[in-house]
Structure formats: structure tokens, C-alpha cells
Amino acid sequence: MCYVSIMNLLNEDQFHILERLKTHGTQSIDTITAWSKKPKTAVRRALLDLEKKGLIERTLAKATRGRPILCFKLSSQSKMIFPTK
């Protein structure tokens, strides 16, 4: 898939999430929700769509107590959107 076709498939919120993951690395849903000031359901929907497109991956971060924290990071396919020089 080429850069132009991927950019046409992303909405503004999805692109901002990808930019956030590029600049700040792995992020939890709560962190993205707080930063974007969007409802958690909207953030989850955007993340799920990005994951289906292969642009982000799920990871689990160890929590101090209880269940691990679900986080997201850029996948190797996202390099088409953010090429290195």
C-alpha cells in the first residue's frame, strides 16, 4: 500500500494518534484519551481501525498491581507514513 492511499484511509483523529505515537512512543489508551480530549470510545474505535490497517500494534505494559496495561505502538508498516531520512 502506498503513502497516498494510506493517507486517504485515515481520518484526522487517526493521523494525530499516529503522530503522537511517533513522537512519544508507546502509549496507553488512557494517556491517548487524556491527551486528545476525546471520549474513550472514540479513541478505542480509532485505535482498533488503525490496528486493522496494520499501522499500530498492541503491547502489554506491566502494572504495579492488577492486570497489565494495554498500550499501542507504531508497527513497521507505519514507516510508509513517517519515512526516515
C-alpha positions as CSV (number, residue, x, y, z in Angstrom):
1,M,0.0,0.0,0.0
2,C,1.5,3.4,-0.9
3,Y,1.6,6.6,1.2
4,V,-1.2,8.4,-0.7
5,S,-3.7,5.5,-0.4
6,I,-3.0,5.2,3.3
7,M,-3.4,8.9,3.9
8,N,-6.8,8.8,2.1
9,L,-7.9,6.0,4.5
10,L,-7.1,7.9,7.7
11,N,-9.2,10.5,9.4
12,E,-7.8,13.4,11.3
13,D,-8.0,11.8,14.7
14,Q,-6.2,8.7,13.5
15,F,-3.4,10.7,12.0
16,H,-3.0,12.7,15.2
17,I,-2.8,9.4,17.2
18,L,-0.1,8.1,14.8
19,E,1.8,11.4,15.2
20,R,1.6,11.1,19.0
21,L,2.9,7.5,18.9
22,K,5.7,8.6,16.6
23,T,6.8,11.4,18.9
24,H,6.1,9.9,22.3
25,G,6.5,6.2,21.7
26,T,4.2,3.5,23.2
27,Q,1.1,5.0,24.8
28,S,-1.9,3.6,26.8
29,I,-5.5,4.2,25.9
30,D,-5.9,6.4,29.0
31,T,-2.9,8.5,28.0
32,I,-4.2,9.0,24.5
33,T,-7.7,9.8,25.7
34,A,-6.3,12.4,28.2
35,W,-4.1,14.0,25.5
36,S,-6.7,14.1,22.7
37,K,-9.6,15.1,25.0
38,K,-11.8,12.7,23.0
39,P,-14.2,10.2,24.5
40,K,-12.6,6.8,25.4
41,T,-14.9,5.0,23.0
42,A,-13.8,7.3,20.1
43,V,-10.2,6.6,20.9
44,R,-10.8,2.9,21.1
45,R,-12.6,2.9,17.8
46,A,-9.7,4.9,16.1
47,L,-7.1,2.5,17.6
48,L,-9.0,-0.6,16.5
49,D,-9.2,0.8,13.0
50,L,-5.5,1.7,12.9
51,E,-4.7,-1.8,14.2
52,K,-6.8,-3.4,11.5
53,K,-4.9,-1.4,8.9
54,G,-1.7,-2.7,10.3
55,L,-0.3,0.7,11.3
56,I,-0.1,0.1,15.1
57,E,0.4,-2.9,17.4
58,R,-0.9,-3.8,20.8
59,T,1.6,-4.4,23.7
60,L,1.1,-5.0,27.4
61,A,2.9,-3.0,30.0
62,K,3.4,-4.3,33.5
63,A,1.2,-2.5,36.0
64,T,2.2,-2.0,39.6
65,R,-0.8,-4.0,40.7
66,G,-3.5,-5.9,38.9
67,R,-3.9,-6.5,35.2
68,P,-1.3,-5.4,32.6
69,I,-2.0,-2.1,30.9
70,L,-3.0,-2.3,27.2
71,C,-0.7,0.0,25.2
72,F,-0.2,0.7,21.5
73,K,2.9,1.4,19.4
74,L,3.7,2.1,15.7
75,S,4.1,-1.0,13.6
76,S,6.7,-1.4,10.9
77,Q,4.2,-0.6,8.2
78,S,3.8,2.9,9.7
79,K,7.2,3.7,8.2
80,M,5.4,4.5,5.0
81,I,3.7,7.4,6.7
82,F,6.8,8.6,8.6
83,P,9.8,7.8,6.5
84,T,13.3,8.4,7.9
85,K,15.8,10.5,6.1
